[in-house]
């Protein structure tokens, strides 16, 4: 599709989130959700097949709602995925 902002995850570009859209995805059993809020981006991760509303979040982190914060969030998601899959 060519719109992914990550080399690991099928994420959308920053404009997608600026437009107020949330995004949920997974890679294997690693699931994630990105939620734009008024002044921040919130990223959450969990394992398993449950939807985000039913799952117990394992990691949550907030980032500034800027392109730099978005880039930092992608790095955090990728690092979290790598650390849990290399241990």
C-alpha positions in Angstrom: 0.0 0.0 0.0 3.0 2.3 0.5 1.4 4.3 3.4 3.1 2.5 6.3 5.2 4.7 8.6 6.9 1.7 10.2 9.2 -1.0 8.7 7.6 -3.6 11.1 4.0 -2.6 11.5 1.3 -1.6 9.0 0.7 1.9 10.4 -0.7 4.9 8.6 1.2 8.2 8.3 0.9 11.0 10.8 -1.9 12.8 8.8 -4.2 9.8 9.4 -4.0 10.4 13.1 -4.2 14.2 12.8 -7.6 13.6 11.1 -8.8 12.0 14.3 -8.6 8.3 13.4 -7.6 5.6 15.8 -5.8 2.5 14.5 -5.5 -1.0 15.8 -3.3 -3.8 14.4 -1.3 -6.8 15.3 1.7 -8.8 14.3 1.4 -12.4 15.5 0.1 -12.3 19.0 1.4 -8.8 19.6 -1.5 -6.3 19.3 -1.4 -2.5 19.4 -3.7 0.5 19.3 -2.9 4.1 18.6 -5.4 6.8 19.8 -5.1 10.5 19.0 -6.2 12.7 21.8 -6.4 16.5 21.8 -2.7 17.1 22.6 -1.2 13.6 22.6 -1.0 10.3 20.9 -1.6 7.3 23.1 -0.1 3.9 22.2 -1.1 0.7 23.9 0.0 -2.9 23.5 -1.2 -6.3 24.6 -0.9 -10.0 23.6 -3.7 -12.2 22.4 -6.8 -12.3 20.2 -9.1 -10.0 22.4 -10.1 -6.6 21.1 -8.6 -3.6 22.9 -11.7 -3.0 24.9 -11.6 -6.5 26.4 -7.8 -7.0 26.6 -5.6 -6.2 29.6 -3.1 -3.6 28.4 0.5 -4.6 29.0 2.1 -1.3 28.0 0.7 2.2 27.5 2.6 5.4 26.7 1.7 8.9 25.6 3.6 11.0 23.1 3.4 14.6 21.9 0.9 15.0 19.1 3.6 16.2 16.6 5.5 14.5 13.8 8.4 14.1 16.2 6.2 12.5 18.8 4.7 10.2 16.2 8.2 9.1 15.1 9.1 8.5 18.8 5.9 6.4 19.2 6.8 4.3 16.2 10.3 3.6 17.7 8.7 2.8 21.0 6.3 0.3 19.4 9.0 -1.3 17.4 11.4 -1.6 20.4 8.6 -3.0 22.6 7.8 -5.6 20.0 11.5 -6.5 19.4 12.3 -6.8 23.2 9.3 -9.1 23.7 10.1 -11.3 20.8 13.8 -11.6 21.3 13.7 -12.7 25.0 
